[in-house]
Amino acid sequence: MTATDSALTALSQGWCALSLLHGRIETHIERALQAAHGLSVREYSLLDVLSRQHDGPGGHLRMHQVADSVVLSQSATTRLVSRLEERGLLNRYICDTDRRGIYTDVSGAGLALLAEARPTNDAALREALDAAAGVPELAPLVAAVENTRTAADG
């Protein structure tokens, strides 16, 4: 095996570990949010992203920005927005300055559900990270996540 082969193998193993960590966390959070609030991880993420918008210049996200934020295609994001709108959790309206633009805001019911679900999301994330920290191949990644959070707080 050449040095390049071993470097690629290590890179591949690292990617697999990262993918495993992400999958474990997302599955754990999904179960918790579904059981307690009837929300998927994607629905929670969309509500969270949209709740951080503000009125005024640059305050609203275009649909492709929302799609990037929740890591979905634009068409999947549009379907997700429609489902949440049907549940009364989102509202859509035409942009005042550009009639082609459609804005999406979280409704009062959506904000209330998001506030109710946030502690569940945070606790499930903590639980998933704590469990993953006990797995030798995932522990360094958990430490990296923890260090990122600490750096952002500092």
N, C-alpha and C positions, 0 to 999 in steps of 0.2 A: 504494500500500500504506500502510495506517495504521500508527501506532506500535504499536498492539495486534497487528496482523498480523505485523509484523516481530519483536515480542517472542515471539509464539507460534511463529513459524518458528524462531527461535533456540532456544527451549525444545525444540521438536520435534527439531531437529538435535542438540542436546545429549543428548536421550533416545536417539536413534538411535545416537550414538557410544557411550553407556554400554552400550546393548544389544549393540552390536558387540563392545566390550571384554569384556563378560561371556561372550558366546558363544565368543569366541576362547579365553579362559582356560579355560572349562569343557570345551571340545572337547580342548584340549591336555592338561589334567589327566586327562580321561576316557581318552584313548588311552594315556597313561603308566600309569595305575592298572590298566586292563584288561590291558595287555601284561605287566606285571610281577607283578600280584597277583590277577588275575581279579575285580577289584572295579570297580563303577561309581562315579561321583562321588557319587551319592545314597547308595549303600551305605557308602562311606567316610564321608560326612557323618553318616549315622545312627549308625555305630559311634563316631565321634568325639563326637557330642552325648551319646550314652548313656554313654560312658566317663567323662564329666565329672560324672555323678550321684554322690550319696553316700547312705549310709544315714542314717536319722533324719528328724526333722521337716523337711519341705520339700526333702528330698534327692532324691526321685524326681519325674520329669516325668510329667504326664498325657499321654495320646496326642495331644491337640490341641496341647499345648506342643511335643511332639516334631515333629508335623507342621509347625507354624510354624517350628521351627528348621531343618528341612530343606526348607522351601518346597514342601510337597506337601499334597494334600488328606488328610483323615483316612483315607479308604478306601485311597488309594494308599500311605500310610504303613503301614497295617495289613498290606497285601499285601507291602510291602517287609520289614517285621518278620517276617512268616511265612516269606518266602524265606530270610532270614538265619538264622532259627531252624532251618529244615530243614537248612541247611548247618552247623549246630552253632556258629554265631558269636554267637547270642543265646539267652537263657533268659527265659521268661515265668513269672510266679507271681502268686498272689492276694495282695493287700495284707492284712496282719495286722489293721489297724484298720478297713478298709472293704472288705468282701467283694466289693463291686461293682468295686473298683479292681484293675487288672492292671498289674503293674510289668514292665518289660523291662530286663534287665541284659546287659551284654556278657560272654560266656563267656571262659574262659581262652584258648581258641583264637581268639576274636574279638579279645581284647586283644593276643595275639601277632601276629595278622595286621595289626592297626591299627599296632602299633609298627614292623612291617616296612614297611608302606605309607606311613607318615608322611614319611620322607625323600623318597620318590618324589613324593608330593603336593607337598611344599614345593619340591623342585627344579623340578617341572613348572610350578608357579605362578611361580617366579622366572623361568624361561625364557619363559613366556608374557608376563609383564609386561615383560621386557627387549625382546622382539620388538615388543610394542605401543608401547613408548616411541619406537620409530623411525618410527611412523606419525603424521604431524602432527596429525590430528584426534583421536587417542587419547592423545598425549603428555601433555596437561594432566590427563586422567583418571588416568593412571598416576602422575603427580606427586601428585595428590590422595590416591591410595591409599598412596603412599609416605609422605606427610605424616601420614596417619592412623596408620600404623604407628609412625612416629617419635614422635608425640604420645602414643601409648599406652605406649611404652617409657619416655618421659621422666617 
